[in-house]
Amino acid sequence: MKWSAGLLLVIVLIVFTNFIDQKNFQRIQDSVDSIYKDRLIAKDLLFDIQLEIHDKELLLAENKDAILLSNRSASEKKIQNFLQSFSNTALTRDEEQIFEHLKEEIRALFSMEMAYLPTENSQPSSAQLKSQAKKINAIVAQLSDIQIAEGQRQMQLGRKAMESIDLLTQLEIWVMIILGVLIQFVILYSPKKELTE
């Protein structure tokens, strides 16, 4: 009976701590996944959008309007794909609002490019296109800052889960030692019967 009670107590303790450890490991896994899928990939997509916008700015600065206009359709398709991929990441409420604003500004840029003619009194002018590109770059920079902040937040969640696992592991060791001593005491202790005369 003593052996069974001792063994059952150890099994219950192991199962309980294992359950808590699994929850903490899942938190760490979720944190790592989120950092990669929702922050690093999102940051890369923003970088790709920014590269496309910079290409447009460069073509405008070098007065290569013909190239800008001939690449417009392909560039628009790339940016739309980047935006679609970005929308599939986990967005915070602030991020959603800024992202919607980014999409509006990009649509405005596409409309301006469609109406753009490389003449001196063209509406919109080259300067307006450059200004619109700067607006988009500023919004992309805001979204990039959010990726850093959210990545740090996920890292903190992962660290807290690791600290919790560390603490539980130390507690498990001490509880196992104490239980081991108690079980040994219970098993080995047998009260001496008084001798009757």
RAUR-V267520 format. One record per residue. N is the residue number from 1. RES is the residue in one letter. SS is DSSP state (~ for helix, > for strand, _ for the rest). D_LAST is the distance of its C-alpha to the last C-alpha in Angstrom with 1 decimal. Layout:
N|RES|SS|D_LAST, N|RES|SS|D_LAST
This chain:
1|M|_|31.3, 2|K|~|30.8, 3|W|~|33.4, 4|S|~|35.8, 5|A|~|35.6, 6|G|~|36.2, 7|L|~|39.1, 8|L|~|40.6, 9|L|~|40.6, 10|V|~|42.4, 11|I|~|44.9, 12|V|~|45.7, 13|L|~|46.3, 14|I|~|48.6, 15|V|~|50.6, 16|F|~|51.0, 17|T|~|52.2, 18|N|~|54.4, 19|F|~|56.1, 20|I|~|56.8, 21|D|~|58.1, 22|Q|~|60.4, 23|K|~|62.0, 24|N|~|62.6, 25|F|~|64.1, 26|Q|~|66.3, 27|R|~|67.5, 28|I|~|68.4, 29|Q|~|70.2, 30|D|~|72.1, 31|S|~|73.1, 32|V|~|74.4, 33|D|~|76.2, 34|S|~|77.8, 35|I|~|78.9, 36|Y|~|80.6, 37|K|~|82.0, 38|D|~|82.8, 39|R|~|83.7, 40|L|~|84.8, 41|I|~|86.8, 42|A|~|88.2, 43|K|~|89.2, 44|D|~|90.9, 45|L|~|92.8, 46|L|~|94.0, 47|F|~|95.2, 48|D|~|97.1, 49|I|~|98.7, 50|Q|~|99.6, 51|L|~|101.2, 52|E|~|103.4, 53|I|~|104.5, 54|H|~|105.2, 55|D|~|107.3, 56|K|~|109.4, 57|E|~|109.7, 58|L|~|110.8, 59|L|~|113.4, 60|L|~|114.7, 61|A|~|114.9, 62|E|_|116.9, 63|N|_|119.2, 64|K|_|118.1, 65|D|~|118.6, 66|A|~|119.6, 67|I|~|116.3, 68|L|~|114.3, 69|L|~|116.0, 70|S|~|115.7, 71|N|~|111.9, 72|R|~|111.3, 73|S|~|110.2, 74|A|~|107.8, 75|S|~|106.4, 76|E|~|105.8, 77|K|~|104.0, 78|K|~|101.7, 79|I|~|100.9, 80|Q|~|100.2, 81|N|~|97.8, 82|F|~|96.0, 83|L|~|95.9, 84|Q|~|94.5, 85|S|~|91.8, 86|F|~|90.9, 87|S|~|90.6, 88|N|_|87.9, 89|T|_|85.6, 90|A|_|83.1, 91|L|_|85.2, 92|T|_|84.1, 93|R|~|86.0, 94|D|~|88.1, 95|E|~|88.7, 96|E|~|90.0, 97|Q|~|92.5, 98|I|~|93.8, 99|F|~|93.9, 100|E|~|96.0, 101|H|~|98.3, 102|L|~|98.6, 103|K|~|99.6, 104|E|~|102.3, 105|E|~|103.7, 106|I|~|103.8, 107|R|~|105.6, 108|A|~|108.0, 109|L|~|108.6, 110|F|~|109.2, 111|S|~|111.7, 112|M|~|113.5, 113|E|~|113.7, 114|M|~|115.2, 115|A|~|117.9, 116|Y|_|118.4, 117|L|_|121.8, 118|P|_|122.5, 119|T|_|125.5, 120|E|_|126.1, 121|N|_|126.0, 122|S|_|123.3, 123|Q|_|120.8, 124|P|_|118.0, 125|S|_|118.9, 126|S|~|117.2, 127|A|~|116.0, 128|Q|~|114.3, 129|L|~|112.6, 130|K|~|111.3, 131|S|~|110.1, 132|Q|~|108.3, 133|A|~|106.6, 134|K|~|105.4, 135|K|~|103.9, 136|I|~|102.0, 137|N|~|100.8, 138|A|~|99.5, 139|I|~|97.6, 140|V|~|96.2, 141|A|~|95.1, 142|Q|~|93.2, 143|L|~|91.4, 144|S|~|90.6, 145|D|~|89.0, 146|I|~|86.8, 147|Q|~|85.6, 148|I|~|84.5, 149|A|~|82.7, 150|E|~|81.0, 151|G|~|80.0, 152|Q|~|78.4, 153|R|~|76.6, 154|Q|~|75.2, 155|M|~|74.1, 156|Q|~|72.2, 157|L|~|70.5, 158|G|~|69.5, 159|R|~|68.2, 160|K|~|66.1, 161|A|~|64.6, 162|M|~|63.9, 163|E|~|62.3, 164|S|~|60.1, 165|I|~|59.1, 166|D|~|58.4, 167|L|~|56.2, 168|L|~|54.3, 169|T|~|53.8, 170|Q|~|52.3, 171|L|~|50.1, 172|E|~|49.0, 173|I|~|48.0, 174|W|~|45.9, 175|V|~|44.3, 176|M|~|43.5, 177|I|~|41.9, 178|I|~|39.8, 179|L|~|38.9, 180|G|~|38.1, 181|V|~|35.7, 182|L|~|34.1, 183|I|~|33.9, 184|Q|~|32.3, 185|F|~|29.8, 186|V|~|29.0, 187|I|~|28.9, 188|L|~|26.9, 189|Y|_|24.5, 190|S|_|21.3, 191|P|_|18.6, 192|K|_|15.3, 193|K|_|12.4, 194|E|_|9.5, 195|L|_|6.5, 196|T|_|3.7, 197|E|_|0.0
